[in-house]
Amino acid sequence: MRKRMKKISIKEERLTFLKIAITPFILGFIILIFAFFVQNKEKDAKKKSYRAEEMLMIDAARLYDIENNIGSEGVSVAELKKAGYLNYKENDFFFSDKVMITVTKEGSTQKKYVMC
């Protein structure tokens, strides 16, 4: 009976050691997957934010064009801010004040606004 109890005790010790040794690897793997997921979401959010800001600039240029007819020379982001078409805080935009938004004609009536 004693030998049998001793064998069971040794088997339990091995199993406990195995659990303790494997647990950090499993947790590390889960953390690695989570970090990868968060990093991808952050990149996607930056892309969407950049695109939304680009559309905001183009919409502001459209409004400015309605009142001031900017023509093919374009309008800078700095001019849009100065004229009050863009509400902003300091260092709030991805784009610098030197970015130009130009207008090109598409057909006889449609205008296309492009950032450069």
N, C-alpha and C positions, 0 to 999 in steps of 0.2 A: 504494500500500500504506500509506504514511504517513497519507494522508487517511482511509483506512478505519479505521486504528487509532485515529486521533484521534476520529472519530465514535463508535466503540465506547467509548472512554474517557469521553467526555462523557455518553453514555447511562448508563454505570455510575455516574458521579458523581450524576446526577439521581436514579437509582434509590436510591442510598445515602442521599441527602438526604431523599427521600420516606419511606424506612424510618425514619430518625431522627425525622422530623417526626410520623409517624402513631403510632409506638409509645407515646408518653406518653398519647395520647388513648385508645388501646385499654386500657392498663393502668389509667387513671383510670376508665374505664367498668366494668371488672371489679371494681375496689375499691368503686365506688359500689353495684353490685349486691350484693356481699358485705356491705357495711355495712347495707344495707336488710334483708337476710336476717337478720343478727345482731340488729338492732333488733326485728324482729317476734318472733324467738324469745325475746328478753328480756321482751317484753310478755306473751307467752303463759306464760312461767315465773312471772311475778309473779301473773297471774290464777290459775294453778293453785295456787300457794303460798297465796294469800289464801283460796281455796276450801277447801284442805286444813286451814288453821288454823281456819276457821269450823266445819268438821266436827269438829275436835278439841275446840273449845269446847262444841259441842252434845253430844258424847259425854261430856265431863266433867260437863256439867249433868245428863245422864241418870243417870250413876252417883251424883251428889250427890242427885238426886231419889229414887233408890231408898232411900237411907239416911235422908234428912232431909225428904222430902216438901215440896218448895219451894212448891207451890201456884201460884196465878195471879199472885202478886206478883213472881215470878222470882228469879233469883240473879245477882249481878254477877260479873264476871271476877275482881275482887279477892277476893271470898269464895271462889271456886273455888281460887285460888292459896293463900289462907290456910289452907283446909281440906286442902290437899295433893292436890287432884285435877288440878292442872296443875303440871308441872315446868317451870321457866322460868329463864332468865337475864335480867338487867336489859335492858330494851328489846328483848326477843326476839320479841314479838308485834306484829302489825299493830294489834290492837285494844287500846284503852285499858282501864284497870281499871274505868271507869264503864259499860262496855257491859253491858247486861242481857240475860239469856236468860230468856224467859218461856215458860210452859207453857199450852197451850190444849187443851181436850178435843176430840177428833174422835170422835164416836159415844159409846158408853158406856164403852169400855175403852181406846181408843187415845189417846195424848197426842201433841201436836205441839209441838216445841221451836223457838222463833223468836228470833233475835238482834235486838235493837233498841238 
